[in-house]
Amino acid sequence: MRACYICKKSYNTAVSRLLLRGKYNPTGTKKQKANLKPTSKLIPGKRVYVCVQCLKSMSKKAQSKVVN
């Protein structure tokens, strides 16, 4: 199973509900997968999967180091 290298986020289970004549019918579950992107910024020479939220926070930290 693929997961984020930093925060270990992998997937979330979501249940869809359908309204039928006044009663809810739980029609099924599905997996909401994390938005993972391969990057080699963390470990040179090795590709790891990182979610986009962690990737954004890494770039913000890098920009703040350059400015300060």
C-alpha positions as CSV (number, residue, x, y, z in Angstrom):
1,M,0.0,0.0,0.0
2,R,1.4,3.4,-1.0
3,A,1.6,6.0,1.8
4,C,3.2,9.4,2.3
5,Y,6.8,9.1,3.4
6,I,6.4,12.0,5.9
7,C,2.9,11.9,7.4
8,K,2.0,8.2,6.6
9,K,-1.3,9.3,4.9
10,S,-2.6,6.5,2.7
11,Y,-6.4,6.4,2.2
12,N,-9.7,7.2,3.8
13,T,-12.9,5.0,3.6
14,A,-16.0,6.9,2.5
15,V,-19.6,5.7,2.6
16,S,-22.1,7.0,0.1
17,R,-25.7,7.3,1.1
18,L,-28.7,7.4,-1.3
19,L,-32.1,8.7,-0.2
20,L,-34.8,6.3,-1.3
21,R,-38.5,7.1,-0.3
22,G,-37.7,8.6,3.1
23,K,-35.0,6.1,4.1
24,Y,-31.2,6.2,3.6
25,N,-29.7,3.2,1.8
26,P,-26.0,2.8,2.4
27,T,-25.0,1.8,-1.1
28,G,-21.4,1.1,-0.7
29,T,-18.0,2.2,0.4
30,K,-15.1,3.5,-1.6
31,K,-11.5,4.4,-0.9
32,Q,-10.5,8.1,-1.1
33,K,-6.8,7.9,-2.0
34,A,-4.3,10.5,-0.9
35,N,-2.8,12.8,-3.6
36,L,0.7,11.3,-3.7
37,K,3.5,12.5,-6.0
38,P,6.9,10.9,-6.4
39,T,9.8,13.1,-5.4
40,S,13.6,12.7,-4.9
41,K,14.1,15.9,-2.9
42,L,14.2,14.1,0.5
43,I,16.6,11.3,-0.3
44,P,19.0,11.9,-3.2
45,G,19.0,9.0,-5.6
46,K,15.8,7.4,-4.3
47,R,12.2,8.2,-5.3
48,V,9.7,8.4,-2.4
49,Y,6.0,9.2,-2.5
50,V,4.9,12.4,-0.6
51,C,1.4,13.9,-0.4
52,V,0.9,17.3,-1.9
53,Q,0.2,18.9,1.5
54,C,3.6,17.8,2.8
55,L,5.2,18.9,-0.5
56,K,3.8,22.4,-0.2
57,S,4.9,22.7,3.4
58,M,8.4,21.6,2.5
59,S,8.6,24.3,-0.2
60,K,7.3,27.0,2.1
61,K,9.9,26.0,4.7
62,A,12.6,26.1,2.1
63,Q,11.5,29.6,0.8
64,S,11.4,31.0,4.4
65,K,15.0,29.8,4.9
66,V,16.2,31.5,1.7
67,V,14.4,34.8,2.6
68,N,15.6,34.9,6.2
